[in-house]
Amino acid sequence: RLISDKEMQGLWAKVLAGEANSPGKNRERPEKVDKR
C-alpha cells in the first residue's frame, strides 16, 4: 500500500526523536527505509 505524507512525517518524527534521545543507537538508516 502507499504511504501517505502524514504517515511518513510521523515515521520520520519518531526516527529523528529517537536519534535525538540516543544518538547513534538507532540503526534504521534512511537509505534502508526509503524503498521508492
C-alpha positions as CSV (number, residue, x, y, z in Angstrom):
1,R,0.0,0.0,0.0
2,L,1.1,3.6,-0.5
3,I,2.3,5.6,2.5
4,S,0.8,9.0,2.9
5,D,2.9,12.1,3.5
6,K,1.3,12.4,7.0
7,E,2.4,8.8,7.8
8,M,5.8,9.5,6.5
9,Q,6.1,12.6,8.6
10,G,5.0,10.6,11.7
11,L,7.6,7.9,10.9
12,W,10.4,10.4,10.5
13,A,9.4,12.3,13.6
14,K,9.8,9.1,15.6
15,V,13.1,8.2,13.9
16,L,14.5,11.7,14.5
17,A,13.2,11.9,18.0
18,G,14.8,8.5,18.8
19,E,18.1,9.7,17.3
20,A,17.9,12.9,19.3
21,N,17.3,10.9,22.5
22,S,20.1,8.4,21.9
23,P,22.4,9.4,19.1
24,G,23.9,6.5,17.1
25,K,21.7,3.9,18.9
26,N,19.0,4.0,16.2
27,R,20.5,1.9,13.3
28,E,17.5,2.3,11.0
29,R,19.1,4.3,8.2
30,P,17.2,6.4,5.7
31,E,18.5,4.5,2.7
32,K,17.2,1.3,4.2
33,V,13.8,2.8,5.0
34,D,13.1,4.6,1.7
35,K,12.2,2.0,-0.9
36,R,11.0,4.3,-3.7
